[in-house]
């Protein structure tokens, strides 16, 4: 092969490899489903029950007794169960829960509604984990399997966890 042809082949190879590396988009969704209104509670409980190693939750308001009991059972089974909630009086009873809870203590409202399960499953939407959130309000939530997104959310959770405050049990 002549030198100009080799140079052209080399340039084309670098362009293809460079662009494919630069434009790589990770596989984002293995599966996903939307849940509306009252359908969300059983899905959240099912997600908790199928967890194998870790459940991380960030929630503005979290008072639903059935969900609390499910998380306590998973903690007793040896899973890493940690919850961050807004520092508001409604969440105060969680300080006595049978899993690790911290309270977001900055002046801003901690308005997230998110759970990351086993570094794969993500539950995100508008529903607070309260009786009203699961039974009365018009809500929508998304459950998706995405290890790539879960990885980034776990990193954010760990940063939030480090800043959040503990309460005596």
Secondary structure, DSSP 8 states (H G I E B T S, - for coil): --HHHHHHHHHHHHHHHHHHHHT------SEEEEEEGGGHHHHHHHHHHH-SSEEEEEES-B--HHHHHHHHHHHHTT-EEEEEEESSGGGGGGGGSSSEEEEE-SSS----EEEEETTTEEEEES--BSHHHHHTS--EEEEEE-HHHHHHHHHHHHHHHHHSB----
